[in-house]
Amino acid sequence: MGYESAKAQFADWGVDTEVALETLKDIPISVHCWQGDDVVGFENRSSTSGGGIQATGNHPGRARNPTELRADLEFAYSNIPGAHRLNLHAMYMDTNEAPDRDEIEFHHYAPWVDWAKDIGLGLDFNPTFFAHTKADDNLTLAHPDKGIRDFWIEHGKRTRDIAAQMGRALGSPCINNIWVPDGYKDTPVDRMVARARLEASLDTMLSEAKSNMLDAVESKLFGIGVEACTVGSHEFYLGYAIRNKTLLCLDMGHFHPTENVADKLSAVAMSLSEILLHVSRPMRWDSDHVISLNDDIFAMANELVSGGLLGRT
């Protein structure tokens, strides 16, 4: 069956495929950078894995530097129709310098911005609260050590500055999405105090209003090594996003495998003006397999369209 035959059939059901395709062209898809190199990053410093993320960094053919990753991305974009963006993590700097996470500045990412401008991309950004010696015990913004909390607060502040400059340079607001790995391997004595520390750290980090960028917060059910308690749970961040008018990020891999993430869209949309989606394909846990057009994706797309949420997501 060719397109014209399909178009006629859909017309019988009251669906104008031309209008649908025009709508699709304007939906921004922000391709995440980290699958391109197996979550290694390009910092000129020694680092560790962590944060409950099980990536080896030795996948055959992974990009070894920013130039290779950009080439891979350009090939991917050439085969993906519609509006394009790139979702960049702070650990993917492009510089000969070796700043620590609390020392990063816009110029460490300037080549990414120049490249994005040349090929017509928007950029989104993420602080990297994992793969660092100050995150080895799986606590960052909720750490009981004030010095470590302050280190990560400064990192978050700097990513917000960088995101704002990216958005201004490209003429498109840059979403700065916050996910932290903070949690406990076994049942903690006091969950409340850890969540109070996380809230206070976020409040400090987000205290300065910024233009040309949007803040988002992201939950996770658990990670390897933090099975008993995740400080930044879905309920924590839903409340935080409502109170502080940030975006809420729903990652399809960050919930229990039996949960229907699509069902959450209309529920959270009642209290939030905008939602950020991480569309992934979890296999039994947050495995981040490359997505395929499965039932979960269909359900998410149906909710976005039927709920009138395309312009808010």
TORVEX-628799 format. One record per residue (C-alpha): residue in one letter; residue number from 1; x, z, y negated. Coordinates in nm, 3 decimals. Example, Ala and Ser with C-alpha at 12.3 -4.5 7.8 and 13.67 -1.06 7.14 Angstrom:
BEGIN
<site r="a" k="1" x="1.230" z="0.780" y="0.450"/>
<site r="s" k="2" x="1.367" z="0.714" y="0.106"/>
This chain:
BEGIN
<site r="m" k="1" x="0.000" z="0.000" y="0.000"/>
<site r="g" k="2" x="0.141" z="-0.101" y="-0.339"/>
<site r="y" k="3" x="0.103" z="0.080" y="-0.670"/>
<site r="e" k="4" x="-0.187" z="-0.136" y="-0.790"/>
<site r="s" k="5" x="-0.387" z="-0.062" y="-0.474"/>
<site r="a" k="6" x="-0.316" z="0.311" y="-0.510"/>
<site r="k" k="7" x="-0.409" z="0.295" y="-0.880"/>
<site r="a" k="8" x="-0.746" z="0.138" y="-0.793"/>
<site r="q" k="9" x="-0.816" z="0.398" y="-0.526"/>
<site r="f" k="10" x="-0.737" z="0.686" y="-0.759"/>
<site r="a" k="11" x="-0.957" z="0.524" y="-1.025"/>
<site r="d" k="12" x="-1.250" z="0.546" y="-0.782"/>
<site r="w" k="13" x="-1.194" z="0.923" y="-0.783"/>
<site r="g" k="14" x="-1.176" z="0.938" y="-1.163"/>
<site r="v" k="15" x="-0.797" z="0.969" y="-1.182"/>
<site r="d" k="16" x="-0.609" z="0.750" y="-1.430"/>
<site r="t" k="17" x="-0.262" z="0.715" y="-1.278"/>
<site r="e" k="18" x="-0.115" z="0.570" y="-1.599"/>
<site r="v" k="19" x="-0.214" z="0.883" y="-1.791"/>
<site r="a" k="20" x="-0.074" z="1.099" y="-1.510"/>
<site r="l" k="21" x="0.261" z="0.918" y="-1.517"/>
<site r="e" k="22" x="0.283" z="0.944" y="-1.896"/>
<site r="t" k="23" x="0.220" z="1.318" y="-1.867"/>
<site r="l" k="24" x="0.493" z="1.352" y="-1.604"/>
<site r="k" k="25" x="0.746" z="1.178" y="-1.830"/>
<site r="d" k="26" x="0.726" z="1.461" y="-2.082"/>
<site r="i" k="27" x="0.759" z="1.754" y="-1.840"/>
<site r="p" k="28" x="1.113" z="1.898" y="-1.881"/>
<site r="i" k="29" x="1.300" z="1.964" y="-1.557"/>
<site r="s" k="30" x="1.614" z="2.176" y="-1.603"/>
<site r="v" k="31" x="1.850" z="2.106" y="-1.314"/>
<site r="h" k="32" x="2.057" z="2.412" y="-1.226"/>
<site r="c" k="33" x="2.433" z="2.362" y="-1.224"/>
<site r="w" k="34" x="2.536" z="2.618" y="-0.964"/>
<site r="q" k="35" x="2.434" z="2.431" y="-0.652"/>
<site r="g" k="36" x="2.679" z="2.159" y="-0.754"/>
<site r="d" k="37" x="2.980" z="2.375" y="-0.671"/>
<site r="d" k="38" x="2.837" z="2.635" y="-0.431"/>
<site r="v" k="39" x="2.822" z="2.905" y="-0.702"/>
<site r="v" k="40" x="3.194" z="2.929" y="-0.776"/>
<site r="g" k="41" x="3.205" z="2.858" y="-1.150"/>
<site r="f" k="42" x="3.497" z="2.749" y="-1.366"/>
<site r="e" k="43" x="3.637" z="3.071" y="-1.507"/>
<site r="n" k="44" x="4.016" z="3.080" y="-1.528"/>
<site r="r" k="45" x="4.014" z="3.430" y="-1.383"/>
<site r="s" k="46" x="3.999" z="3.579" y="-1.036"/>
<site r="s" k="47" x="3.648" z="3.689" y="-0.947"/>
<site r="t" k="48" x="3.450" z="3.813" y="-0.652"/>
<site r="s" k="49" x="3.122" z="3.711" y="-0.499"/>
<site r="g" k="50" x="2.841" z="3.959" y="-0.503"/>
<site r="g" k="51" x="2.498" z="4.028" y="-0.642"/>
<site r="g" k="52" x="2.339" z="3.980" y="-0.302"/>
<site r="i" k="53" x="2.427" z="3.610" y="-0.315"/>
<site r="q" k="54" x="2.554" z="3.462" y="0.011"/>
<site r="a" k="55" x="2.745" z="3.154" y="-0.103"/>
<site r="t" k="56" x="3.087" z="3.077" y="0.041"/>
<site r="g" k="57" x="3.218" z="2.840" y="-0.224"/>
<site r="n" k="58" x="3.362" z="2.612" y="0.044"/>
<site r="h" k="59" x="3.081" z="2.359" y="0.093"/>
<site r="p" k="60" x="3.234" z="2.016" y="0.164"/>
<site r="g" k="61" x="3.235" z="1.789" y="-0.139"/>
<site r="r" k="62" x="3.153" z="2.053" y="-0.397"/>
<site r="a" k="63" x="3.256" z="1.988" y="-0.757"/>
<site r="r" k="64" x="3.592" z="2.151" y="-0.834"/>
<site r="n" k="65" x="3.589" z="2.125" y="-1.213"/>
<site r="p" k="66" x="3.350" z="2.046" y="-1.501"/>
<site r="t" k="67" x="3.436" z="1.676" y="-1.499"/>
<site r="e" k="68" x="3.341" z="1.638" y="-1.133"/>
<site r="l" k="69" x="3.023" z="1.840" y="-1.180"/>
<site r="r" k="70" x="2.916" z="1.630" y="-1.478"/>
<site r="a" k="71" x="2.975" z="1.312" y="-1.277"/>
<site r="d" k="72" x="2.764" z="1.448" y="-0.992"/>
<site r="l" k="73" x="2.490" z="1.549" y="-1.235"/>
<site r="e" k="74" x="2.485" z="1.207" y="-1.399"/>
<site r="f" k="75" x="2.435" z="1.048" y="-1.057"/>
<site r="a" k="76" x="2.150" z="1.290" y="-0.984"/>
<site r="y" k="77" x="1.985" z="1.229" y="-1.322"/>
<site r="s" k="78" x="2.002" z="0.853" y="-1.267"/>
<site r="n" k="79" x="1.776" z="0.901" y="-0.965"/>
<site r="i" k="80" x="1.536" z="1.155" y="-1.118"/>
<site r="p" k="81" x="1.265" z="1.017" y="-1.350"/>
<site r="g" k="82" x="1.129" z="1.213" y="-1.644"/>
<site r="a" k="83" x="1.268" z="1.449" y="-1.905"/>
<site r="h" k="84" x="1.605" z="1.604" y="-1.822"/>
<site r="r" k="85" x="1.778" z="1.931" y="-1.903"/>
<site r="l" k="86" x="2.071" z="2.123" y="-1.754"/>
<site r="n" k="87" x="2.056" z="2.491" y="-1.666"/>
<site r="l" k="88" x="2.409" z="2.624" y="-1.720"/>
<site r="h" k="89" x="2.543" z="2.964" y="-1.610"/>
<site r="a" k="90" x="2.796" z="3.149" y="-1.826"/>
<site r="m" k="91" x="3.060" z="3.129" y="-1.550"/>
<site r="y" k="92" x="3.065" z="2.747" y="-1.590"/>
<site r="m" k="93" x="3.273" z="2.735" y="-1.907"/>
<site r="d" k="94" x="3.491" z="2.433" y="-1.985"/>
<site r="t" k="95" x="3.809" z="2.565" y="-2.143"/>
<site r="n" k="96" x="4.176" z="2.631" y="-2.075"/>
<site r="e" k="97" x="4.130" z="2.985" y="-2.204"/>
<site r="a" k="98" x="4.051" z="3.281" y="-1.980"/>
<site r="p" k="99" x="3.803" z="3.500" y="-2.167"/>
<site r="d" k="100" x="3.641" z="3.792" y="-1.991"/>
<site r="r" k="101" x="3.262" z="3.796" y="-1.982"/>
<site r="d" k="102" x="3.240" z="4.011" y="-2.296"/>
<site r="e" k="103" x="3.466" z="3.768" y="-2.485"/>
<site r="i" k="104" x="3.291" z="3.433" y="-2.431"/>
<site r="e" k="105" x="3.213" z="3.217" y="-2.735"/>
<site r="f" k="106" x="3.037" z="2.891" y="-2.806"/>
<site r="h" k="107" x="3.356" z="2.686" y="-2.811"/>
<site r="h" k="108" x="3.415" z="2.769" y="-2.444"/>
<site r="y" k="109" x="3.108" z="2.554" y="-2.368"/>
<site r="a" k="110" x="3.141" z="2.291" y="-2.641"/>
<site r="p" k="111" x="3.231" z="2.007" y="-2.396"/>
<site r="w" k="112" x="2.900" z="2.067" y="-2.217"/>
<site r="v" k="113" x="2.713" z="2.043" y="-2.546"/>
<site r="d" k="114" x="2.894" z="1.723" y="-2.647"/>
<site r="w" k="115" x="2.818" z="1.569" y="-2.307"/>
<site r="a" k="116" x="2.453" z="1.674" y="-2.323"/>
<site r="k" k="117" x="2.420" z="1.522" y="-2.669"/>
<site r="d" k="118" x="2.579" z="1.195" y="-2.555"/>
<site r="i" k="119" x="2.336" z="1.144" y="-2.266"/>
<site r="g" k="120" x="2.026" z="1.296" y="-2.424"/>
<site r="l" k="121" x="1.996" z="1.624" y="-2.234"/>
<site r="g" k="122" x="1.865" z="1.962" y="-2.337"/>
<site r="l" k="123" x="2.056" z="2.272" y="-2.223"/>
<site r="d" k="124" x="1.943" z="2.609" y="-2.092"/>
<site r="f" k="125" x="2.173" z="2.905" y="-2.035"/>
<site r="n" k="126" x="2.216" z="3.219" y="-1.824"/>
<site r="p" k="127" x="2.437" z="3.526" y="-1.852"/>
<site r="t" k="128" x="2.636" z="3.579" y="-1.530"/>
<site r="f" k="129" x="2.594" z="3.940" y="-1.418"/>
<site r="f" k="130" x="2.760" z="3.893" y="-1.079"/>
<site r="a" k="131" x="3.092" z="3.775" y="-0.928"/>
<site r="h" k="132" x="3.292" z="4.022" y="-1.138"/>
<site r="t" k="133" x="3.484" z="4.343" y="-1.069"/>
<site r="k" k="134" x="3.250" z="4.532" y="-1.303"/>
<site r="a" k="135" x="2.958" z="4.432" y="-1.079"/>
<site r="d" k="136" x="3.118" z="4.520" y="-0.745"/>
<site r="d" k="137" x="2.885" z="4.813" y="-0.684"/>
<site r="n" k="138" x="2.577" z="4.598" y="-0.757"/>
<site r="l" k="139" x="2.500" z="4.775" y="-1.085"/>
<site r="t" k="140" x="2.543" z="4.624" y="-1.433"/>
<site r="l" k="141" x="2.287" z="4.693" y="-1.707"/>
<site r="a" k="142" x="2.153" z="4.987" y="-1.504"/>
<site r="h" k="143" x="2.498" z="5.133" y="-1.427"/>
<site r="p" k="144" x="2.537" z="5.510" y="-1.482"/>
<site r="d" k="145" x="2.875" z="5.445" y="-1.648"/>
<site r="k" k="146" x="2.806" z="5.373" y="-2.016"/>
<site r="g" k="147" x="3.130" z="5.177" y="-2.049"/>
<site r="i" k="148" x="3.021" z="4.932" y="-1.780"/>
<site r="r" k="149" x="2.671" z="4.907" y="-1.929"/>
<site r="d" k="150" x="2.821" z="4.832" y="-2.270"/>
<site r="f" k="151" x="3.045" z="4.562" y="-2.121"/>
<site r="w" k="152" x="2.743" z="4.382" y="-1.977"/>
<site r="i" k="153" x="2.530" z="4.436" y="-2.286"/>
<site r="e" k="154" x="2.800" z="4.263" y="-2.489"/>
<site r="h" k="155" x="2.807" z="3.978" y="-2.237"/>
<site r="g" k="156" x="2.433" z="3.937" y="-2.273"/>
<site r="k" k="157" x="2.450" z="3.942" y="-2.652"/>
<site r="r" k="158" x="2.714" z="3.672" y="-2.650"/>
<site r="t" k="159" x="2.511" z="3.449" y="-2.419"/>
<site r="r" k="160" x="2.218" z="3.477" y="-2.660"/>
<site r="d" k="161" x="2.445" z="3.370" y="-2.948"/>
<site r="i" k="162" x="2.573" z="3.078" y="-2.741"/>
<site r="a" k="163" x="2.221" z="2.977" y="-2.636"/>
<site r="a" k="164" x="2.108" z="2.977" y="-2.999"/>
<site r="q" k="165" x="2.399" z="2.753" y="-3.097"/>
<site r="m" k="166" x="2.327" z="2.520" y="-2.804"/>
<site r="g" k="167" x="1.964" z="2.492" y="-2.909"/>
<site r="r" k="168" x="2.057" z="2.425" y="-3.270"/>
<site r="a" k="169" x="2.318" z="2.162" y="-3.178"/>
<site r="l" k="170" x="2.079" z="1.973" y="-2.949"/>
<site r="g" k="171" x="1.759" z="2.016" y="-3.148"/>
<site r="s" k="172" x="1.578" z="2.174" y="-2.853"/>
<site r="p" k="173" x="1.528" z="2.547" y="-2.790"/>
<site r="c" k="174" x="1.763" z="2.681" y="-2.522"/>
<site r="i" k="175" x="1.615" z="2.928" y="-2.272"/>
<site r="n" k="176" x="1.852" z="3.215" y="-2.197"/>
<site r="n" k="177" x="1.737" z="3.360" y="-1.865"/>
<site r="i" k="178" x="1.840" z="3.712" y="-1.766"/>
<site r="w" k="179" x="1.877" z="3.809" y="-1.401"/>
<site r="v" k="180" x="2.079" z="4.110" y="-1.291"/>
<site r="p" k="181" x="2.164" z="4.206" y="-0.931"/>
<site r="d" k="182" x="2.118" z="4.578" y="-0.989"/>
<site r="g" k="183" x="1.997" z="4.768" y="-0.687"/>
<site r="y" k="184" x="2.076" z="5.000" y="-0.398"/>
<site r="k" k="185" x="2.167" z="4.949" y="-0.034"/>
<site r="d" k="186" x="1.976" z="5.261" y="0.069"/>
<site r="t" k="187" x="1.694" z="5.461" y="-0.081"/>
<site r="p" k="188" x="1.800" z="5.611" y="-0.416"/>
<site r="v" k="189" x="1.712" z="5.966" y="-0.515"/>
<site r="d" k="190" x="1.583" z="5.860" y="-0.859"/>
<site r="r" k="191" x="1.454" z="5.509" y="-0.926"/>
<site r="m" k="192" x="1.310" z="5.602" y="-1.264"/>
<site r="v" k="193" x="1.644" z="5.684" y="-1.425"/>
<site r="a" k="194" x="1.793" z="5.350" y="-1.317"/>
<site r="r" k="195" x="1.496" z="5.159" y="-1.457"/>
<site r="a" k="196" x="1.515" z="5.357" y="-1.780"/>
<site r="r" k="197" x="1.881" z="5.257" y="-1.815"/>
<site r="l" k="198" x="1.795" z="4.891" y="-1.749"/>
<site r="e" k="199" x="1.519" z="4.897" y="-2.008"/>
<site r="a" k="200" x="1.743" z="5.059" y="-2.270"/>
<site r="s" k="201" x="2.021" z="4.806" y="-2.203"/>
<site r="l" k="202" x="1.780" z="4.514" y="-2.234"/>
<site r="d" k="203" x="1.638" z="4.657" y="-2.556"/>
<site r="t" k="204" x="1.987" z="4.676" y="-2.706"/>
<site r="m" k="205" x="2.082" z="4.332" y="-2.579"/>
<site r="l" k="206" x="1.769" z="4.167" y="-2.720"/>
<site r="s" k="207" x="1.747" z="4.366" y="-3.043"/>
<site r="e" k="208" x="1.857" z="4.085" y="-3.276"/>
<site r="a" k="209" x="1.604" z="3.807" y="-3.336"/>
<site r="k" k="210" x="1.741" z="3.458" y="-3.268"/>
<site r="s" k="211" x="1.618" z="3.110" y="-3.353"/>
<site r="n" k="212" x="1.661" z="2.796" y="-3.141"/>
<site r="m" k="213" x="1.652" z="2.999" y="-2.819"/>
<site r="l" k="214" x="1.403" z="3.180" y="-2.598"/>
<site r="d" k="215" x="1.466" z="3.491" y="-2.388"/>
<site r="a" k="216" x="1.343" z="3.508" y="-2.028"/>
<site r="v" k="217" x="1.364" z="3.788" y="-1.770"/>
<site r="e" k="218" x="1.372" z="3.733" y="-1.394"/>
<site r="s" k="219" x="1.293" z="3.962" y="-1.102"/>
<site r="k" k="220" x="1.398" z="3.954" y="-0.739"/>
<site r="l" k="221" x="1.262" z="4.125" y="-0.429"/>
<site r="f" k="222" x="1.606" z="4.208" y="-0.286"/>
<site r="g" k="223" x="1.956" z="4.078" y="-0.224"/>
<site r="i" k="224" x="2.206" z="4.128" y="0.055"/>
<site r="g" k="225" x="2.346" z="4.476" y="-0.004"/>
<site r="v" k="226" x="2.054" z="4.587" y="-0.223"/>
<site r="e" k="227" x="1.777" z="4.597" y="0.035"/>
<site r="a" k="228" x="1.630" z="4.939" y="-0.048"/>
<site r="c" k="229" x="1.566" z="4.907" y="-0.420"/>
<site r="t" k="230" x="1.593" z="4.635" y="-0.681"/>
<site r="v" k="231" x="1.589" z="4.793" y="-1.026"/>
<site r="g" k="232" x="1.453" z="4.481" y="-1.196"/>
<site r="s" k="233" x="1.149" z="4.433" y="-0.975"/>
<site r="h" k="234" x="0.860" z="4.195" y="-1.047"/>
<site r="e" k="235" x="0.646" z="4.478" y="-1.179"/>
<site r="f" k="236" x="0.928" z="4.601" y="-1.405"/>
<site r="y" k="237" x="0.986" z="4.263" y="-1.565"/>
<site r="l" k="238" x="0.619" z="4.169" y="-1.592"/>
<site r="g" k="239" x="0.561" z="4.480" y="-1.799"/>
<site r="y" k="240" x="0.879" z="4.423" y="-1.998"/>
<site r="a" k="241" x="0.790" z="4.060" y="-2.077"/>
<site r="i" k="242" x="0.440" z="4.154" y="-2.192"/>
<site r="r" k="243" x="0.565" z="4.439" y="-2.414"/>
<site r="n" k="244" x="0.853" z="4.244" y="-2.566"/>
<site r="k" k="245" x="0.699" z="3.895" y="-2.573"/>
<site r="t" k="246" x="0.973" z="3.730" y="-2.368"/>
<site r="l" k="247" x="0.923" z="3.461" y="-2.108"/>
<site r="l" k="248" x="0.881" z="3.575" y="-1.749"/>
<site r="c" k="249" x="1.077" z="3.379" y="-1.489"/>
<site r="l" k="250" x="0.914" z="3.333" y="-1.150"/>
<site r="d" k="251" x="1.170" z="3.221" y="-0.892"/>
<site r="m" k="252" x="1.005" z="3.085" y="-0.578"/>
<site r="g" k="253" x="1.285" z="3.236" y="-0.368"/>
<site r="h" k="254" x="1.270" z="3.584" y="-0.519"/>
<site r="f" k="255" x="0.955" z="3.706" y="-0.350"/>
<site r="h" k="256" x="0.857" z="3.796" y="0.005"/>
<site r="p" k="257" x="0.833" z="3.482" y="0.223"/>
<site r="t" k="258" x="0.462" z="3.546" y="0.281"/>
<site r="e" k="259" x="0.380" z="3.572" y="-0.091"/>
<site r="n" k="260" x="0.221" z="3.272" y="-0.258"/>
<site r="v" k="261" x="0.414" z="3.237" y="-0.583"/>
<site r="a" k="262" x="0.175" z="2.965" y="-0.705"/>
<site r="d" k="263" x="-0.104" z="3.224" y="-0.700"/>
<site r="k" k="264" x="0.088" z="3.436" y="-0.951"/>
<site r="l" k="265" x="0.084" z="3.167" y="-1.223"/>
<site r="s" k="266" x="-0.273" z="3.207" y="-1.343"/>
<site r="a" k="267" x="-0.247" z="3.586" y="-1.312"/>
<site r="v" k="268" x="0.060" z="3.628" y="-1.534"/>
<site r="a" k="269" x="-0.062" z="3.354" y="-1.771"/>
<site r="m" k="270" x="-0.346" z="3.585" y="-1.874"/>
<site r="s" k="271" x="-0.092" z="3.814" y="-2.043"/>
<site r="l" k="272" x="0.202" z="3.585" y="-2.128"/>
<site r="s" k="273" x="0.217" z="3.287" y="-2.361"/>
<site r="e" k="274" x="0.494" z="3.107" y="-2.169"/>
<site r="i" k="275" x="0.638" z="3.116" y="-1.816"/>
<site r="l" k="276" x="0.970" z="2.995" y="-1.676"/>
<site r="l" k="277" x="0.970" z="2.861" y="-1.320"/>
<site r="h" k="278" x="1.267" z="2.842" y="-1.084"/>
<site r="v" k="279" x="1.152" z="2.591" y="-0.826"/>
<site r="s" k="280" x="1.349" z="2.650" y="-0.506"/>
<site r="r" k="281" x="1.304" z="2.629" y="-0.130"/>
<site r="p" k="282" x="1.368" z="2.968" y="0.029"/>
<site r="m" k="283" x="1.413" z="2.968" y="0.404"/>
<site r="r" k="284" x="1.329" z="3.318" y="0.533"/>
<site r="w" k="285" x="1.496" z="3.463" y="0.223"/>
<site r="d" k="286" x="1.642" z="3.343" y="-0.111"/>
<site r="s" k="287" x="1.854" z="3.075" y="0.060"/>
<site r="d" k="288" x="1.816" z="2.819" y="-0.223"/>
<site r="h" k="289" x="1.792" z="2.519" y="0.007"/>
<site r="v" k="290" x="1.757" z="2.190" y="-0.181"/>
<site r="i" k="291" x="1.387" z="2.149" y="-0.253"/>
<site r="s" k="292" x="1.162" z="1.911" y="-0.064"/>
<site r="l" k="293" x="0.801" z="1.816" y="-0.126"/>
<site r="n" k="294" x="0.645" z="2.085" y="0.091"/>
<site r="d" k="295" x="0.321" z="2.283" y="0.078"/>
<site r="d" k="296" x="0.467" z="2.543" y="-0.160"/>
<site r="i" k="297" x="0.563" z="2.276" y="-0.414"/>
<site r="f" k="298" x="0.221" z="2.109" y="-0.386"/>
<site r="a" k="299" x="0.051" z="2.445" y="-0.442"/>
<site r="m" k="300" x="0.266" z="2.516" y="-0.748"/>
<site r="a" k="301" x="0.197" z="2.171" y="-0.896"/>
<site r="n" k="302" x="-0.176" z="2.206" y="-0.834"/>
<site r="e" k="303" x="-0.184" z="2.542" y="-1.012"/>
<site r="l" k="304" x="0.008" z="2.407" y="-1.311"/>
<site r="v" k="305" x="-0.230" z="2.115" y="-1.354"/>
<site r="s" k="306" x="-0.562" z="2.276" y="-1.266"/>
<site r="g" k="307" x="-0.482" z="2.584" y="-1.474"/>
<site r="g" k="308" x="-0.378" z="2.379" y="-1.778"/>
<site r="l" k="309" x="-0.034" z="2.541" y="-1.772"/>
<site r="l" k="310" x="0.195" z="2.239" y="-1.805"/>
<site r="g" k="311" x="0.244" z="2.301" y="-2.175"/>
<site r="r" k="312" x="0.318" z="2.671" y="-2.124"/>
<site r="t" k="313" x="0.566" z="2.650" y="-1.835"/>
